[in-house]
């Protein structure tokens, strides 16, 4: 899998009061970003992380002994894991993150590429 982006994880662990999240977040990143990890479905994720939860189109990981929550969106065909939000357990319980992360919205549509545009023009 390819994790996008480590910067979001790093900004969380560098924030005041979250320094103890660095080790667990780095461990999660190292494991998931390893070339041997190739999740094909939710079952594969659950096999690796038994405490993970599927919430709408998001996957939530418990990190740091359930002290932190990591909200992601996994695109299995492209083998990408997008880090949407990292938060404390208390922030997670407030449920504001569901709207912020768009876990219950349809995924964004694919952007038109240059070849898509050229094909449309030829079709006119």
N, C-alpha and C positions, 0 to 999 in steps of 0.2 A: 504494500500500500504506500501511497505517497501522502504525507500529512501537509496540509496547507492551512495555516501557516504557523511556524514555530514562533514567529514574532509575537503573536497574540498570547501564546503561553508565557513567553519571556516577560512581556509587559505586566502580566498578572503577578508572576513571582517576584518581580522587582518592586511592585507597589508596596507601600508601607503596610505592615501587618500580615503580609502573605509570604514572607521569606521561607517559611517551612513547607511551602508547596513546591519549591524548586525541585527537590529530589524526586517526589512522586510524579510530577509532570514530566520531568526529563525521562524517567523510567518508562512512562506511558508512551512518550514520543519515540524513544529508542525502539521499544518493542513494535509498535504499530508501523513505524517507518522502515522497518527491516525488510530487505528484499524477499525474505522467505514468507512473509505474511501476505496472503492473497485471499482476502475474504470474498466469497461469492454470494453470501446471503447473510441474513440476520442470524441464522443458526451458527455460522462460523464465528461471528462476533461474540455471541453468547457462550460459545465453547471456550473462547480465550478469556472473556471477562464475564464471569457468572453474575456479577452484580450490575451489569449494564442494563439499561432500560430503553425500550423503544417508545418514543413519545411523538406521535404523528409521523412526520418524515425525518425526525431527528433521532439520534442515539445519544443517550446521556450516560457518561461514565462516572463512577464514584472514584475519587482520587484522594489519596492521603488519609486512608482509614475512614472514608465517608465524610471527611471534613470539607471537601471541595467537590464541586460538580463541574464536569466538562461536557458542554453540549456541542455535538458535531452533526454534520450531514455526510453520509457515506454514499458515494456514487460507485457502486460495485463494478459496472462495466468498464469504467475508466480507472478503477483502482485508486480513487482519491478520497481522502478524508478531510473535510473542511472543518476547521475549528471555528465555531460560531461564537461561543461565549465560555468563559471560565468564571466561576463564582463560588462564594461560600455556601454552605448548606442552608444558612439562614436566608440568603438572597434567593436561593433556589425555591425555598418554601413559600416565598411571596408570590410566585407564579407570574411575575411580570415578564420573565424571560421568554415565555411561550410566544407572546406577540412580537417581542424584539427579534427573536430568531426566525420567526415565520414557520414554525414547525407544523402548523395546521393550514398553511397556504400551499397552493400548487407550486411546484418548482418553476423557476424562471424558464422562459422559452429560449431556445438556442438563438444566438445572434447570427444574422446573415453574414456569410463570408463573401469575399470578393467574387468567387466563382458562382455563388448563388445569385448575386446581383447581375453578373454577366449573363447567366442562363435566362433570367427574367427578361433582360433587355432583348436577347435574341428571339425570345418567344413572342415579342410584340409584333 
